[in-house]
Amino acid sequence: MPIRIVLAKVGLDGHDRGVKVVARALRDAGMHVIYAGLWQTPEAVVRTVADEDADWVGISLLSGAHLTLIPKLMELMHAAGLGHVGVMVGGIIPEADIPPLHEMGVSRVFGPGTSLDDIVAYLRDHTGERHATDRTAGADARALPPR
């Protein structure tokens, strides 16, 4: 079964070239990529992750709002029973902000210039443990954010 990943731009950041390049590389590597698009809310991303039964969610942020948007996303993911889904963040993230993102549960932060091969390898190396979990214990629809 291919790795399923939702990629999204959360907040008001309208720069999407990087996330589209990543989406194409992941697709070319055989992954099932769902690109949710620009200007998503954390609620909409969580709904998409649940609807698509994703293994991972990748959030691209260039706006500097990562310490506001990612905590909200993580809170909603856990409330929806999606704690088994890996979370990656990419974009311009100051080094000092990476440890707090890891403490929130973000698996990996990819900065500018990260090799596409490194992203593909990371997902392949770290998805097996997620596939081994019981995915039938996923989200309870009542806990999901409204559409």
Secondary structure, DSSP 4 states (H G I P E B T S, - for coil): ---EEEEEEESS----HHHHHHHHHHHHTT-EEEEEEEEE-HHHHHHHHHHHT-SEEEEEE-SS-HHHHHHHHHHHHHHTT-TTSEEEEEE---GGGHHHHHHHT--EEE-TT--HHHHHHHHHHHHHHHHTS-GGG---GGGSPP-
